[in-house]
């Protein structure tokens, strides 16, 4: 049994997000949905691809200089 807490999401569908951490740091896109494992989310990247990333890597782009 794992002691995994679900992430608390402040993101909603259509929010503009950026990967603030990880190997693809700086990638922007739109928040699509949380995965079944709520520590992960689907993001629609600018090129149209939908990819999954850990939610802890995401940040809202509003107010950020990109």
C-alpha positions in Angstrom: 0.0 0.0 0.0 1.4 3.4 -0.9 0.9 6.5 1.1 0.1 8.7 -1.9 -2.0 11.8 -1.3 -4.0 13.2 -4.3 -2.7 16.6 -5.4 -5.0 19.6 -4.9 -5.7 21.1 -8.2 -6.2 24.8 -8.7 -6.5 24.3 -12.4 -9.6 24.1 -14.5 -10.3 23.1 -18.1 -8.9 25.7 -20.5 -6.5 27.4 -18.1 -3.2 28.5 -19.7 -0.4 26.7 -18.0 3.4 26.3 -18.3 5.6 23.4 -17.3 7.6 25.1 -14.5 9.7 22.0 -13.8 10.8 18.8 -15.5 12.6 18.0 -18.7 10.2 20.0 -20.9 10.3 23.1 -18.6 8.9 26.2 -20.4 6.4 24.3 -22.5 3.1 26.1 -22.6 -0.4 24.8 -23.2 -3.9 24.4 -22.0 -5.0 22.4 -19.0 -7.4 19.6 -20.2 -8.1 17.4 -17.2 -6.7 15.6 -14.2 -5.9 11.9 -14.8 -7.4 9.1 -12.7 -4.2 9.4 -10.6 -4.9 13.1 -9.6 -1.2 13.7 -9.3 -1.1 13.8 -13.1 -2.8 16.0 -15.7 -3.4 16.1 -19.4 -2.1 19.3 -21.1 -2.9 20.3 -24.7 0.4 21.7 -25.9 0.6 24.5 -28.5 1.4 22.0 -31.3 -1.9 20.2 -30.6 -0.4 17.2 -28.8 -2.1 16.1 -25.5 0.5 14.9 -23.1 0.5 13.9 -19.4 2.6 15.7 -16.8 2.8 15.7 -13.0 0.5 18.4 -11.7 3.3 19.6 -9.4 5.2 20.7 -12.5 2.4 23.0 -13.7 2.0 26.7 -13.1 -0.6 29.2 -14.4 0.8 31.4 -17.1 -1.3 34.4 -16.2 1.0 37.0 -14.7 4.2 35.2 -15.8 6.6 36.6 -18.3 7.3 33.9 -20.9 
